Amino acid sequence: MKTRQYLRVPLLLPVRIKAVDSDQDFELAQIEDIGWGGVFMRRNPPLELGARVIIQFLMRDDSVAMEIWGTAVRVRAPKVGRPGGNGIAFQEVDDNTRSLIQRMVTSIIQPLFPKL
C-alpha cells in the first residue's frame, strides 16, 4: 500500500479546474482536503488517472488567488452518499505558491495542536 508523502487536512474550498488536454473551459469543483503536495478534489465524473490539470484557487470575489498545475494520481468512483473525485499531485510549484499552501495547511493544523 502506498502512503502519502505529505499530511492532508480537511478543507472544503471551491476552485476552478481545467484538464490541460481538453477543449473545455474551466469548470467549478470543490477541494475536500489539501496538503503540501496536493489536494483531493470532488468531481463527477472523476478525471482519468494521469490527466494533467490546472487548478485555480479563488478569492471571495472570484478572482484567481493562485494557479497550480497538477496530475490526477488517484481516482475515486462516486458511491451513494459520497461524491467521486481525484487525488491531484501538484506539479511545477514555485516557492511563493508553495509558501502559500504551507501557510494554508499550517493555519488549519495550528488550532488543533497549539503547542507545535
N, C-alpha and C positions, 0 to 999 in steps of 0.2 A: 504494500500500500504506500502510495506517495504521500509525503507530508508537505505542508505549506512551508515556504521559506520565511514568510512574514506573518505576524499576528494580524488577524482581521477583527474589526469591531463593527457592530451594527450601526447602520446609518441609512435611513430612508431619505433619498435625495433624488429629485428629478434631474435628468440630464437629457441632452440630445445626442443621438448616436447615428453614425453613418457607416455602412460597410464600404470599405475602400474600393472593392471591385464591383460596386453596384452603381447603376444609373440613378437610383433613388436618392432623394434629398434626405437631409437629417430628419429623424423622427424622435418623438419623445419616448423615453424609457425611464426606469427607476432603479437606482442603486439600492441594493439590500444590505451590503456591507462593503467596507473598504479597508485596505491595508497598504503598507508602503509599496508593495509590489503589484497591486491590482485591486479589482472590485468584483463583486458578484452583481450582475445586472439582471433584473427581471425583464423577460421579453418573450412574448408568444407570437409566432413560433420562435424558438431559440435559433441563434445563428449556427452555422455548421462549424464543426471543430476545425480550427486553423484559420477561420475567417479573420481578416485584418480589419480593424475598425478605428474610427476617430470618435472620441468621447468629448463632448463639450459640457463642462461644469458651468451651471448658470447662476447668475446673481438673481436677486429678487425681481429686478426689472427686466429679466430675460436676456440681459447682456451676457456675453461669454466671459467667465472669470478665468478659466484655463481650458486648454485643449490638449488632450493626450491621445497618442496612438497606442493601440493595443492589439492583442491576438486572443481569440477565443481558445482557451485551453481546457475548458470543461463545458459539457452540455448537460443541462438538467431538463428532462422532459416534464411537461405540465401534468399534474395529477389533480384530482378533485380536492379543492381547498388549498392548493399550492401551485403558484404560477411557475411556468418554465423559465429558463434563463440560461445565462452563461457566466462562467468564471472567465474574466478578462485579465490577462497579464499585461502590465504596462510595458511599452517599448519606447526607446528613444526619449527618455525623460530628462530634461535639462535640470541643472542644480536648483534653479528658482522654483520650478514646479515640484520637484522632489521635496524641497523645504516646505512648500505649502501643504503637500499631502502629509508629511510628517507632523506638522503643526495641527492639522485637522484630526489625525488619529490620536495624537497626544491629548488634545482638548477633550476627547471622548473618554480616554482612559484615566486621565488625571483625577477627576472627581471620584472615581471608583477606588483608586489607590492613592490617597493624598500624600502618603509618606514616600512616594517614589521620587 
